[in-house]
Amino acid sequence: KSYNDYMQSYQIKLEDEVAKKTAKLKYAFDELETANKRLKLYSLDTILRLSQAAEYKDQQTGQHIQRIGYYIQIIGQKISLSPNEIDEFLYASPMHDVGKIGIPDNILLKPGKLNAEEWAVMQQHTTIGGKILSGSDSSTLKTAEIIALTHHEKWDGSGYPNNLKGSDIPMPGRITAIADVFDALTSKRPYKDAFSMEKAFAIMKDGQGKHFDPDLLDAFFVVKDDIIAIRNKY
């Protein structure tokens, strides 16, 4: 009996000790998770500020950059990308036009249509951006490099800089193309006024299978109400 009492007492103490250590581990894990979330927010804030610096000459606002990220997030959720993939695109997409920092103001801010020579220079912002972001071990910056280089490629192969076609265009570039074009259509630019939502969506639809991945554009239209809400909020 004394042995059984001893074992029972030992078992209770052991369970109590395990419970205490488990609680400490859980606390440590929660603290680590909170720190990681805080670090992600700081990183995103830094990325947004650097991206705004690149867009500053073009008089774009931080809201333009934010909207692009939110559009991509909504589309990514609709096509069942993993949370990690969505986060990666969200963090990388603000840098899509970082190469504009290398484009002369007289071209970047020209109020009228660019001539052929100016347009050739403007197109270089994709390769400039790719070079700026290249060579990093960071998976986010690698994704940002892909986006910067490919977000002006078109599904039918008529885009730039490399005339990539269809699924040869990386997924991050294809999604960003949809978000970027829609935001450009609904925003005032030096060379045009903002289009109405109705006209913007009509232009997007016309680009299905030509400018845009048809499946991704289908997803874009399924979440149309969310897209409009984001555009109106930011």
C-alpha positions in Angstrom: 0.0 0.0 0.0 2.8 2.4 0.9 4.4 1.7 -2.5 1.1 2.4 -4.3 0.7 5.6 -2.3 4.3 6.6 -3.2 3.7 5.9 -6.9 0.4 7.8 -6.9 2.1 10.8 -5.2 5.0 10.6 -7.6 2.6 10.5 -10.6 0.7 13.5 -9.3 4.0 15.5 -8.8 5.2 14.4 -12.3 2.0 15.5 -13.9 2.1 18.8 -12.1 5.7 19.3 -13.2 4.9 18.4 -16.8 1.9 20.8 -16.7 4.2 23.6 -15.4 6.8 23.0 -18.1 4.1 22.8 -20.8 2.7 26.1 -19.6 6.2 27.7 -19.7 6.8 26.3 -23.2 3.4 27.6 -24.4 4.2 31.0 -23.0 7.6 31.1 -24.7 6.0 29.9 -28.0 3.3 32.6 -27.7 5.9 35.3 -27.0 8.0 34.1 -30.0 4.9 34.1 -32.2 4.0 37.6 -31.1 7.6 38.8 -31.8 7.5 37.2 -35.3 4.2 38.9 -36.1 5.7 42.2 -34.9 8.8 41.7 -37.0 6.7 40.9 -40.0 4.7 44.2 -39.5 8.0 46.1 -39.1 9.3 44.5 -42.3 6.2 45.3 -44.2 6.3 48.9 -43.0 9.9 49.2 -44.2 9.0 47.6 -47.6 6.1 50.0 -48.0 8.2 53.0 -47.2 11.0 52.0 -49.6 8.5 51.3 -52.3 6.9 54.7 -51.7 10.3 56.3 -52.2 10.6 54.6 -55.6 7.1 55.8 -56.5 7.6 59.3 -55.2 8.7 60.8 -58.5 5.6 59.4 -60.1 3.4 61.1 -57.4 1.9 57.8 -56.5 0.6 57.4 -52.9 1.2 54.7 -50.4 -2.5 53.8 -50.9 -1.8 52.7 -54.5 0.9 50.3 -53.2 -1.4 49.1 -50.4 -4.3 48.5 -52.8 -2.1 46.3 -55.0 -1.2 44.1 -52.1 -4.8 43.8 -50.9 -6.0 42.9 -54.4 -3.4 40.2 -54.7 -4.3 38.9 -51.2 -8.0 38.6 -52.1 -7.3 36.9 -55.5 -4.7 34.6 -53.8 -7.2 33.5 -51.2 -9.8 32.8 -54.0 -7.5 30.5 -55.9 -6.5 28.7 -52.7 -2.9 29.8 -52.5 -1.3 28.8 -49.2 -1.1 31.5 -46.4 2.7 31.5 -46.8 2.4 32.2 -50.6 -0.2 34.9 -50.0 2.1 36.6 -47.4 5.1 36.3 -49.7 3.1 38.0 -52.6 1.8 40.6 -50.1 5.3 41.5 -49.0 6.9 41.4 -52.4 4.2 43.1 -54.6 4.8 46.7 -53.2 8.2 46.6 -55.0 6.8 45.9 -58.4 7.7 49.4 -59.8 10.9 50.0 -57.9 12.7 50.3 -61.2 10.9 53.5 -62.0 13.5 55.2 -59.8 15.8 54.8 -62.8 13.5 56.4 -65.3 14.0 60.1 -66.2 11.4 62.5 -64.9 10.6 64.0 -68.3 9.4 60.5 -69.4 7.9 59.3 -66.1 5.9 62.4 -65.6 5.0 63.3 -69.2 1.4 64.4 -69.3 0.8 63.1 -72.9 1.4 59.9 -74.8 5.0 58.7 -75.0 6.7 58.4 -78.3 8.4 55.2 -79.4 11.8 56.2 -78.1 10.4 57.3 -74.7 8.2 54.1 -74.5 11.3 52.0 -75.0 13.0 53.8 -72.0 9.9 53.4 -69.9 9.8 49.7 -70.5 13.3 49.5 -68.9 11.8 50.0 -65.4 11.1 46.2 -65.3 14.7 45.2 -66.0 16.0 48.0 -63.7 13.7 46.7 -60.9 14.8 43.2 -61.5 18.5 44.2 -61.2 17.9 46.2 -58.1 16.2 43.3 -56.3 18.5 40.5 -57.6 21.1 38.6 -55.7 19.4 38.4 -52.4 19.0 35.2 -50.3 15.6 36.5 -49.1 12.7 34.5 -50.6 10.6 37.7 -50.4 13.1 39.7 -52.4 13.4 36.8 -54.9 9.6 36.9 -55.4 9.8 40.7 -55.7 12.5 40.4 -58.4 10.2 38.1 -60.3 7.2 40.5 -60.0 9.3 43.5 -61.0 10.5 41.8 -64.1 7.3 40.1 -65.2 4.3 42.1 -64.2 4.1 43.7 -67.7 4.2 40.4 -69.5 0.9 39.5 -71.2 -0.8 36.1 -71.5 -0.7 36.3 -75.4 3.0 37.0 -75.4 2.8 40.7 -76.5 4.1 42.1 -73.2 7.5 43.2 -72.1 10.4 42.9 -71.4 10.8 39.3 -72.6 7.5 38.5 -74.5 6.7 35.6 -72.1 3.5 33.8 -72.9 0.9 31.9 -70.9 2.1 29.9 -68.0 5.7 30.8 -68.8 4.9 34.0 -67.0 5.5 33.2 -63.3 2.3 33.2 -61.1 3.4 36.3 -59.0 3.8 38.3 -62.2 0.4 37.2 -63.6 -1.5 38.1 -60.4 0.3 41.4 -60.0 -0.5 42.3 -63.6 -4.2 42.1 -62.9 -3.9 44.1 -59.6 -1.7 46.7 -61.2 -3.7 47.3 -64.4 -7.0 47.5 -62.5 -5.6 50.1 -60.1 -4.0 52.1 -62.9 -7.4 52.2 -64.7 -9.2 53.5 -61.6 -6.5 56.0 -60.7 -5.8 59.5 -62.1 -2.4 59.6 -63.8 -0.4 62.4 -65.5 -1.7 61.3 -68.9 -5.3 60.4 -68.0 -8.2 60.7 -65.6 -9.5 57.8 -63.6 -12.0 55.5 -65.3 -15.3 54.6 -63.7 -15.5 51.2 -62.1 -17.9 50.0 -64.9 -15.5 51.0 -67.6 -12.4 49.6 -65.7 -14.1 46.2 -65.3 -15.1 46.2 -69.0 -11.5 46.8 -70.0 -10.3 44.1 -67.7 -12.8 41.6 -69.2 -11.7 42.5 -72.7 -8.2 41.6 -71.7 -9.1 38.0 -70.7 -6.9 35.5 -72.5 -5.0 38.4 -74.2 -3.5 40.5 -71.4 -4.5 38.4 -68.5 -4.4 34.8 -67.4 -8.1 33.8 -68.0 -8.4 31.6 -64.9 -6.9 34.3 -62.6 -9.2 36.9 -64.2 -12.2 34.7 -63.5 -11.1 34.6 -59.8 -10.7 38.4 -59.9 -14.3 38.8 -61.1 -15.7 36.4 -58.5 -14.2 38.6 -55.8 -15.3 41.8 -57.6 -17.3 43.2 -54.6 -14.2 42.8 -52.4 -12.0 44.5 -55.0 -14.5 47.4 -55.2 -14.5 47.7 -51.4 -10.7 47.8 -51.2 -10.7 50.5 -54.0 -13.2 52.6 -52.1 -11.5 52.2 -48.7 -7.9 53.0 -49.6 
